[in-house]
Amino acid sequence: MRICLPVTLCSRRRSYTMKNLVLQLSVGIIVVFSVLLIVSLHFKTNYAATFLERYRIPKELSEVEQNMQNSKLIVNKIQDGEQSTTKIIASLNHQIDNLKSLLQLKLQQLTEVKKGGKLSLIKSDLYPDADKISHYLMSQVDNAYLLKPHQFKNEYDVTPFISFNKYSLYGSDMGLMKMPEKPLNFFQDIKEDLKEVIDAATELLNDGTLDFVEGYYRTQQKVGTQYELVFRSTVNTSAPVHLITMFRPYGPLHSVSSTVKKSTETIYIITPLQGRADAFRKFIENFKTAAISGDGHIHLTVVCYGDEAITEAKTILKQLEVEIGFKSYQVVEKQSETFSRGKALQEGTVALPGKNPLMFFCDVDMFFTTHFLSQCRSQTRPGSRVFYPIVFSLYNPEIVYKGKSIPSLIEQQVIKRDNGFWRDFGFGMTCQYRNDFNDIGGFDLTIKGWGSEDVLLYRKYTRSMKYQVVRTPVNSLFHHWHPKHCDKALSLDQYNACLRTKSLTEGSQSQLGILYLKEQEDN
């Protein structure tokens, strides 16, 4: 089995060690001192011999004046020679000082390595760039516990492989997407990475009769990715298989950018509403705590469909204004139109004041913390970056707390396996600037009801070459369970998506399994 780096195939590891380098530097210093001594003796001997050989003390007085002039010329030549020698000596002394400093740093570094310390190459200027990177990458290979026996803390500490072939990926943790097999074409970056590794291994084997069969890869944070590749003969099926181990080490850290954002920038929250007055009251209670009291730099726009929703929203917001003096809100009224979440949010964006406000699209069954508003500000950039958090969706409390008293909504917001799940298939909650929303084309206004409009908007951003999409789970945004009715009047795709969501949001697999088995036993 061979281990090599995929980018350079099986690059030969440099044979010199730190001790060899120290020895070479010591020899270099000795050579420089010798050169300095030889140069100094050469100049002094040469000029002295020239003076004695070519100029003698005259016996005749008439020759004194001429000899004095000659002596002046000789003195001038000697002085010129001494000045040149001084410059050479100064240059050599400067080089010696540099070599001494370098030797001292090398010795210090060697001492640190002997004590078990790690070589810090990010902050060091001991090597030229190429040499430094080479040292660092090879040290990454040495530090990879993936490539050698390692004592783990427990059975869960082992980093599992993801297996793959030419067409698919197979991982043990595929989230709620429940795709035990993922087509490799879905993930362009992974596909390109694995293709490079397979091509490098194929070139390394240099045997046209061997074909790639399957592989495995896993990643060690800060160190790199390990690849195990299996090749088999296409001519002789009974021939031995070839196993290639490759490793892609991570390079040194580099600072890419530093951005400062205003922490008091106003966030304009837009919430669509159709009926659900009770849910809106609960939303406003959370809004009052997290947004008004906790943050203070917010504006709320409620887009209401139907007379009942408009009346309820105005009444609740007016009570809030009387209670704490909050006036930074508006109600956009849609009395007789058919409800469309996408159209409601788009109407809300138009109604906002300012040239380019920072918007947060938020449904009425969402609870957020004050910290989330800070994340909304920090993870967006006008003209270049939009924020799509993955919310934690809570299960039906009747199932989670079966046989127990159900706690308050705030107390239910605990991230645990049997409390809820990361809603990785939802794209409705997002922070972005209005100009970016308009630039990308906004929502598809032909969609009626709930669903699909958020996915289509998200796809526009992901397919754009202009915007960076920040997609990450956040522990500051919760979707509270509520009864979900799937209207058969919806399009087939919307209806199936509704049923799929409803089936996933009732409870965990173990909770639903226990309920089912108990029911089976009772019957």
C-alpha positions as CSV (number, residue, x, y, z in Angstrom):
1,M,0.0,0.0,0.0
2,R,1.4,3.4,-0.9
3,I,0.7,6.8,0.6
4,C,1.0,9.9,-1.5
5,L,-0.3,13.4,-2.0
6,P,-3.0,13.7,-4.7
7,V,-1.9,17.0,-6.1
8,T,1.7,16.0,-6.7
9,L,1.1,12.2,-7.0
10,C,3.7,10.4,-5.0
11,S,6.1,13.3,-4.4
12,R,9.4,12.2,-3.0
13,R,9.8,13.2,0.6
14,R,12.9,15.4,1.2
15,S,15.7,13.5,2.8
16,Y,17.3,16.3,4.8
17,T,16.4,16.7,8.4
18,M,16.7,19.6,10.9
19,K,20.0,18.3,12.1
20,N,21.4,18.2,8.5
21,L,20.3,21.7,8.0
22,V,22.0,22.9,11.2
23,L,25.2,21.1,10.1
24,Q,25.1,22.7,6.7
25,L,24.7,26.2,8.2
26,S,27.6,25.6,10.6
27,V,29.9,24.6,7.7
28,G,28.7,27.7,5.8
29,I,29.7,30.0,8.6
30,I,33.2,28.4,8.8
31,V,33.6,28.9,5.1
32,V,32.6,32.5,5.3
33,F,35.1,33.2,8.1
34,S,37.9,31.5,6.0
35,V,37.1,33.6,3.0
36,L,37.2,36.8,5.1
37,L,40.6,35.9,6.5
38,I,42.1,35.1,3.1
39,V,40.8,38.3,1.5
40,S,42.2,40.4,4.4
41,L,45.7,38.8,4.2
42,H,45.7,39.1,0.4
43,F,45.2,42.8,0.3
44,K,47.7,43.6,3.0
45,T,50.5,41.4,1.6
46,N,50.0,42.5,-1.9
47,Y,50.2,46.2,-1.2
48,A,53.2,45.8,1.1
49,A,55.2,43.8,-1.4
50,T,54.4,46.2,-4.2
51,F,55.7,49.1,-2.1
52,L,59.0,47.5,-1.1
53,E,59.7,46.0,-4.6
54,R,58.9,49.0,-6.8
55,Y,60.0,51.9,-4.6
56,R,63.3,52.2,-2.9
57,I,64.6,55.0,-0.6
58,P,66.8,57.3,-2.8
59,K,70.4,58.1,-2.0
60,E,70.4,61.2,-4.1
61,L,68.7,64.3,-2.9
62,S,67.4,65.0,-6.3
63,E,65.4,61.9,-6.2
64,V,63.7,62.8,-2.9
65,E,60.9,64.9,-4.4
66,Q,60.1,62.3,-7.0
67,N,60.0,59.6,-4.4
68,M,57.7,61.7,-2.3
69,Q,55.3,62.0,-5.1
70,N,55.5,58.3,-5.7
71,S,54.9,57.7,-2.0
72,K,51.8,59.8,-2.1
73,L,50.5,57.8,-5.0
74,I,51.3,54.6,-3.1
75,V,49.5,55.9,0.0
76,N,46.4,56.8,-2.2
77,K,46.4,53.3,-3.7
78,I,46.7,51.7,-0.4
79,Q,43.9,53.8,1.0
80,D,41.7,52.9,-2.0
81,G,42.5,49.3,-1.5
82,E,41.7,49.5,2.2
83,Q,38.3,51.1,1.5
84,S,37.4,48.4,-0.9
85,T,38.6,45.8,1.6
86,T,36.5,47.4,4.3
87,K,33.4,47.2,2.2
88,I,34.0,43.5,1.4
89,I,34.6,42.8,5.1
90,A,31.4,44.7,6.1
91,S,29.4,42.7,3.6
92,L,30.9,39.4,4.8
93,N,30.2,40.4,8.4
94,H,26.6,41.2,7.6
95,Q,26.2,37.8,6.0
96,I,27.8,36.1,9.0
97,D,25.4,37.9,11.3
98,N,22.4,36.7,9.2
99,L,23.7,33.2,9.2
100,K,24.2,33.3,13.0
101,S,20.6,34.5,13.5
102,L,19.4,31.8,11.2
103,L,21.4,29.1,13.0
104,Q,20.1,30.3,16.3
105,L,16.5,30.1,15.1
106,K,17.0,26.7,13.7
107,L,18.6,25.4,16.9
108,Q,15.7,26.9,18.9
109,Q,13.2,25.3,16.5
110,L,15.0,21.9,16.8
111,T,14.8,22.2,20.6
112,E,11.1,22.8,20.5
113,V,10.6,19.8,18.2
114,K,12.7,17.6,20.5
115,K,10.4,18.7,23.4
116,G,7.4,17.4,21.6
117,G,6.2,20.8,20.3
118,K,4.8,21.5,16.8
119,L,6.6,23.3,14.1
120,S,4.9,26.7,13.6
121,L,5.4,27.5,9.9
122,I,2.6,30.1,9.6
123,K,4.5,32.7,11.6
124,S,8.0,31.6,10.6
125,D,10.2,33.1,7.9
126,L,12.9,30.4,8.2
127,Y,12.2,28.9,4.8
128,P,11.6,30.3,1.4
129,D,7.8,30.0,0.6
130,A,8.0,26.8,-1.4
131,D,10.2,25.1,1.1
132,K,8.0,26.3,4.0
133,I,4.9,24.9,2.4
134,S,6.5,21.6,1.6
135,H,7.7,21.2,5.2
136,Y,4.2,22.1,6.5
137,L,2.4,19.7,4.2
138,M,4.7,16.8,5.1
139,S,4.2,17.6,8.8
140,Q,0.4,17.4,8.2
141,V,0.8,13.9,6.8
142,D,2.9,13.0,9.9
143,N,0.2,14.4,12.2
144,A,-2.7,12.6,10.5
145,Y,-4.0,10.1,13.0
146,L,-6.2,8.8,10.2
147,L,-3.1,7.1,8.6
148,K,-1.9,5.2,11.7
149,P,-3.2,3.5,14.8
150,H,-4.9,5.9,17.2
151,Q,-6.5,5.5,20.7
152,F,-10.0,7.0,20.6
153,K,-12.0,8.2,23.6
154,N,-15.0,6.1,22.8
155,E,-16.8,4.3,20.0
156,Y,-18.3,7.5,18.7
157,D,-15.0,9.3,18.3
158,V,-14.0,7.2,15.3
159,T,-14.2,9.2,12.1
160,P,-16.3,7.1,9.6
161,F,-15.6,6.9,5.9
162,I,-17.9,8.0,3.2
163,S,-17.8,5.3,0.5
164,F,-18.1,6.1,-3.2
165,N,-17.9,4.7,-6.7
166,K,-17.9,6.4,-10.1
167,Y,-21.5,7.5,-9.7
168,S,-22.7,7.7,-6.1
169,L,-21.8,8.5,-2.4
170,Y,-22.8,6.4,0.6
171,G,-22.7,8.0,4.0
172,S,-24.1,7.0,7.4
173,D,-25.4,10.5,8.2
174,M,-27.6,11.9,5.4
175,G,-29.8,14.0,7.6
176,L,-33.6,14.1,7.2
177,M,-33.2,14.0,3.4
178,K,-33.1,10.2,3.9
179,M,-31.0,9.6,0.9
180,P,-28.8,6.6,1.7
181,E,-27.4,6.9,-1.8
182,K,-26.5,10.3,-3.2
183,P,-25.7,10.8,-6.9
184,L,-22.2,12.2,-7.3
185,N,-23.4,14.6,-9.9
186,F,-25.4,16.5,-7.2
187,F,-22.1,17.7,-5.6
188,Q,-19.8,19.3,-8.1
189,D,-17.0,20.1,-5.7
190,I,-16.9,16.5,-4.3
191,K,-17.1,15.1,-7.8
192,E,-14.1,17.2,-9.0
193,D,-12.1,16.3,-5.8
194,L,-12.6,12.6,-6.2
195,K,-12.0,12.7,-10.0
196,E,-8.6,14.3,-9.3
197,V,-7.7,11.6,-6.7
198,I,-8.8,8.8,-9.0
199,D,-6.8,10.2,-11.9
200,A,-3.7,10.7,-9.8
201,A,-3.9,7.1,-8.5
202,T,-4.4,5.8,-12.0
203,E,-1.4,7.6,-13.3
204,L,0.6,6.3,-10.3
205,L,-0.3,2.7,-11.1
206,N,0.6,3.3,-14.7
207,D,-1.3,0.1,-15.8
208,G,-3.9,0.3,-18.4
209,T,-5.4,-3.1,-17.3
210,L,-6.4,-1.8,-13.9
211,D,-9.8,0.0,-13.4
212,F,-11.1,1.9,-10.4
213,V,-13.8,0.0,-8.5
214,E,-14.6,1.8,-5.3
215,G,-13.1,4.2,-2.7
216,Y,-13.5,5.7,0.8
217,Y,-12.7,9.1,2.1
218,R,-12.8,10.8,5.5
219,T,-11.5,14.1,6.8
220,Q,-9.5,15.1,9.9
221,Q,-10.1,18.7,10.9
222,K,-7.1,21.0,10.4
223,V,-5.0,18.2,8.9
224,G,-6.5,16.8,5.7
225,T,-8.5,14.2,3.9
226,Q,-7.6,10.5,3.6
227,Y,-8.6,8.5,0.5
228,E,-8.6,4.7,0.1
229,L,-8.9,3.5,-3.5
230,V,-9.4,0.0,-4.8
231,F,-8.4,-1.0,-8.4
232,R,-9.0,-4.3,-10.0
233,S,-7.8,-5.9,-13.3
234,T,-10.2,-5.7,-16.2
235,V,-8.4,-8.6,-17.9
236,N,-8.0,-11.2,-15.1
237,T,-10.7,-11.2,-12.5
238,S,-8.6,-13.5,-10.2
239,A,-5.7,-11.1,-10.2
240,P,-4.8,-9.4,-6.9
241,V,-6.5,-6.1,-6.2
242,H,-4.5,-2.9,-5.9
243,L,-5.0,-0.7,-2.8
244,I,-3.9,3.0,-3.0
245,T,-3.9,5.3,0.0
246,M,-3.7,9.0,-0.8
247,F,-3.8,12.1,1.4
248,R,-4.7,15.7,0.7
249,P,-3.1,17.8,3.4
250,Y,-4.5,21.1,4.4
251,G,-2.3,24.1,3.8
252,P,-1.4,26.9,6.3
253,L,-4.0,29.3,7.5
254,H,-4.4,32.6,5.5
255,S,-6.3,35.7,6.4
256,V,-8.7,36.4,3.6
257,S,-10.7,39.4,4.7
258,S,-11.7,41.5,7.7
259,T,-15.1,43.2,7.8
260,V,-16.7,45.5,10.3
261,K,-20.5,45.8,10.3
262,K,-22.7,48.2,12.2
263,S,-24.3,46.4,15.2
264,T,-27.2,48.8,15.4
265,E,-28.4,48.4,11.8
266,T,-32.1,48.2,11.6
267,I,-33.6,44.9,10.6
268,Y,-36.9,45.0,8.8
269,I,-38.9,41.9,9.7
270,I,-41.6,40.9,7.2
271,T,-44.3,38.4,8.4
272,P,-47.1,37.1,6.2
273,L,-50.4,36.4,8.0
274,Q,-53.6,34.7,7.1
275,G,-55.9,34.0,10.1
276,R,-54.0,32.3,13.0
277,A,-54.6,35.1,15.5
278,D,-53.4,33.0,18.5
279,A,-50.2,32.1,16.7
280,F,-49.6,35.9,16.0
281,R,-50.2,36.7,19.7
282,K,-47.5,34.2,20.7
283,F,-45.2,35.6,18.0
284,I,-45.6,39.1,19.3
285,E,-44.8,38.0,22.9
286,N,-41.5,36.6,21.7
287,F,-41.0,39.6,19.4
288,K,-41.4,41.9,22.4
289,T,-38.7,40.1,24.4
290,A,-36.1,39.3,21.8
291,A,-36.5,42.1,19.4
292,I,-37.8,45.2,21.2
293,S,-36.3,44.7,24.7
294,G,-33.3,42.6,23.7
295,D,-32.2,44.5,20.5
296,G,-34.3,47.6,19.9
297,H,-33.1,48.2,16.3
298,I,-36.0,46.5,14.4
299,H,-39.0,47.3,12.3
300,L,-42.0,45.0,11.8
301,T,-44.2,44.7,8.7
302,V,-47.2,42.4,8.8
303,V,-48.8,41.6,5.5
304,C,-52.4,40.5,6.3
305,Y,-54.8,38.6,4.0
306,G,-58.5,38.9,4.9
307,D,-60.6,41.2,7.1
308,E,-60.3,39.0,10.2
309,A,-56.5,38.9,10.0
310,I,-56.2,42.6,9.4
311,T,-58.4,43.5,12.4
312,E,-56.6,41.0,14.7
313,A,-53.2,42.2,13.7
314,K,-54.0,45.9,14.1
315,T,-55.6,45.2,17.5
316,I,-52.6,43.2,18.8
317,L,-50.0,45.8,17.5
318,K,-52.0,48.7,19.0
319,Q,-52.0,47.0,22.4
320,L,-48.2,46.6,22.1
321,E,-47.9,50.3,21.2
322,V,-49.9,51.3,24.3
323,E,-48.1,48.9,26.6
324,I,-44.5,49.7,25.8
325,G,-44.6,52.6,23.2
326,F,-43.4,50.5,20.2
327,K,-44.4,52.3,17.0
328,S,-41.9,50.9,14.5
329,Y,-44.4,48.8,12.6
330,Q,-46.9,48.8,9.7
331,V,-49.7,46.6,8.5
332,V,-50.1,46.0,4.8
333,E,-53.7,45.1,4.0
334,K,-54.8,42.5,1.4
335,Q,-58.5,42.2,1.9
336,S,-59.9,40.2,-1.0
337,E,-56.9,38.7,-2.7
338,T,-56.0,35.0,-2.7
339,F,-53.3,34.3,-0.2
340,S,-49.8,33.7,-1.6
341,R,-46.8,33.7,0.8
342,G,-44.4,34.8,-1.9
343,K,-46.6,37.6,-3.0
344,A,-47.2,38.7,0.6
345,L,-43.5,38.9,1.3
346,Q,-42.9,40.7,-2.0
347,E,-45.6,43.3,-1.1
348,G,-43.8,43.7,2.2
349,T,-40.5,44.5,0.6
350,V,-42.1,47.2,-1.5
351,A,-43.7,48.8,1.6
352,L,-40.4,49.2,3.4
353,P,-38.8,52.7,3.9
354,G,-35.2,53.4,3.1
355,K,-32.9,52.9,0.0
356,N,-31.6,49.4,0.8
357,P,-33.0,47.9,4.1
358,L,-31.8,44.7,5.6
359,M,-34.8,42.3,5.6
360,F,-35.7,39.2,7.6
361,F,-38.5,37.0,6.1
362,C,-40.1,35.4,9.2
363,D,-43.2,33.2,9.5
364,V,-45.6,33.6,12.4
365,D,-44.7,30.3,13.9
366,M,-41.0,31.2,14.2
367,F,-39.4,32.2,17.5
368,F,-36.0,33.8,17.5
369,T,-33.5,35.1,20.1
370,T,-31.8,38.4,20.4
371,H,-28.6,36.7,19.3
372,F,-30.2,35.7,16.0
373,L,-30.7,39.3,15.1
374,S,-26.9,39.8,15.5
375,Q,-26.3,36.8,13.3
376,C,-28.7,38.3,10.7
377,R,-26.6,41.4,10.5
378,S,-23.1,39.8,10.6
379,Q,-23.8,37.1,7.9
380,T,-25.2,39.4,5.2
381,R,-23.4,41.8,2.9
382,P,-25.1,44.1,0.5
383,G,-24.4,43.2,-3.1
384,S,-22.6,39.9,-2.3
385,R,-23.9,37.8,0.5
386,V,-27.3,36.4,1.7
387,F,-28.1,34.4,4.9
388,Y,-30.2,31.2,4.9
389,P,-30.2,29.8,8.4
390,I,-31.3,26.2,9.0
391,V,-33.9,26.4,11.8
392,F,-34.5,23.8,14.6
393,S,-38.0,22.5,14.1
394,L,-39.7,21.3,17.3
395,Y,-41.8,18.1,17.3
396,N,-45.4,17.9,18.5
397,P,-45.3,18.6,22.2
398,E,-48.2,16.2,22.8
399,I,-45.8,13.4,21.7
400,V,-42.6,14.8,23.1
401,Y,-44.0,15.3,26.6
402,K,-46.6,12.5,26.5
403,G,-47.7,11.8,30.1
404,K,-46.1,15.0,31.4
405,S,-47.0,18.6,31.7
406,I,-46.1,20.6,28.6
407,P,-43.7,23.4,29.4
408,S,-44.0,27.0,28.0
409,L,-42.9,27.7,24.4
410,I,-39.7,29.2,25.5
411,E,-38.8,26.3,27.7
412,Q,-39.5,23.9,24.8
413,Q,-36.7,25.5,22.8
414,V,-34.0,22.9,23.7
415,I,-31.9,21.3,21.0
416,K,-32.1,17.6,21.6
417,R,-32.7,14.6,19.4
418,D,-36.2,13.8,20.8
419,N,-37.2,17.5,20.9
420,G,-36.9,18.3,17.2
421,F,-34.7,18.2,14.1
422,W,-32.7,20.5,11.8
423,R,-35.1,21.6,9.1
424,D,-32.6,21.2,6.3
425,F,-35.3,21.1,3.6
426,G,-36.7,24.5,4.5
427,F,-35.5,27.8,2.9
428,G,-38.3,30.2,4.0
429,M,-36.4,32.1,6.7
430,T,-33.7,34.3,5.3
431,C,-31.9,37.6,5.8
432,Q,-31.0,39.7,2.7
433,Y,-30.9,43.2,1.4
434,R,-33.8,44.5,-0.6
435,N,-31.6,45.6,-3.6
436,D,-30.2,42.0,-3.8
437,F,-33.7,40.6,-3.6
438,N,-34.8,42.8,-6.5
439,D,-31.6,42.1,-8.4
440,I,-32.1,38.4,-8.3
441,G,-35.7,38.7,-9.5
442,G,-37.7,38.2,-6.3
443,F,-40.4,35.5,-5.8
444,D,-42.3,33.7,-8.5
445,L,-45.6,35.4,-8.1
446,T,-47.5,32.8,-10.1
447,I,-47.3,30.4,-7.1
448,K,-50.4,30.3,-4.9
449,G,-50.6,29.3,-1.2
450,W,-47.7,28.1,0.7
451,G,-44.6,26.3,-0.5
452,S,-42.1,26.2,-3.4
453,E,-41.6,30.0,-3.6
454,D,-38.8,30.0,-1.1
455,V,-37.0,27.1,-2.8
456,L,-37.1,28.8,-6.1
457,L,-35.7,32.0,-4.7
458,Y,-32.9,30.1,-2.9
459,R,-32.0,28.4,-6.2
460,K,-31.7,31.8,-7.9
461,Y,-29.0,32.8,-5.4
462,T,-27.2,29.5,-5.6
463,R,-27.0,29.6,-9.4
464,S,-25.9,33.2,-9.4
465,M,-22.2,34.0,-9.9
466,K,-22.6,37.2,-7.8
467,Y,-23.9,36.1,-4.4
468,Q,-22.4,34.0,-1.7
469,V,-25.0,31.9,0.2
470,V,-24.4,31.3,3.9
471,R,-26.3,28.1,4.9
472,T,-25.8,26.9,8.4
473,P,-27.8,25.5,11.4
474,V,-28.3,28.2,14.1
475,N,-29.3,27.6,17.7
476,S,-31.2,30.8,17.9
477,L,-34.1,30.2,15.5
478,F,-36.9,27.8,16.3
479,H,-39.9,26.6,14.4
480,H,-42.8,25.7,16.8
481,W,-45.0,22.8,15.9
482,H,-48.5,23.5,14.8
483,P,-51.3,21.4,13.1
484,K,-50.7,21.3,9.4
485,H,-53.5,20.9,6.9
486,C,-52.6,19.8,3.4
487,D,-55.1,21.2,0.9
488,K,-55.8,18.9,-2.0
489,A,-56.4,21.9,-4.2
490,L,-52.6,22.6,-4.1
491,S,-50.5,21.5,-7.1
492,L,-49.3,17.9,-6.9
493,D,-45.8,18.9,-6.0
494,Q,-47.0,21.3,-3.3
495,Y,-49.4,18.7,-1.9
496,N,-46.8,15.9,-1.7
497,A,-44.3,18.3,-0.1
498,C,-46.9,19.3,2.5
499,L,-47.6,15.6,3.3
500,R,-43.9,14.9,3.5
501,T,-43.3,17.8,5.9
502,K,-46.3,16.8,8.1
503,S,-45.0,13.2,8.4
504,L,-41.5,14.4,9.5
505,T,-42.6,17.0,12.0
506,E,-44.8,15.0,14.4
507,G,-42.0,13.2,16.4
508,S,-38.7,11.4,16.3
509,Q,-38.5,8.0,14.7
510,S,-38.2,6.3,18.1
511,Q,-41.1,8.2,19.5
512,L,-43.4,7.4,16.6
513,G,-42.2,3.8,16.6
514,I,-43.0,3.4,20.3
515,L,-46.5,4.8,19.8
516,Y,-47.1,2.5,16.9
517,L,-45.9,-0.6,18.7
518,K,-47.9,0.2,21.8
519,E,-51.0,0.6,19.7
520,Q,-50.3,-2.7,18.0
521,E,-49.9,-4.4,21.4
522,D,-53.2,-2.9,22.7
523,N,-55.0,-4.2,19.7
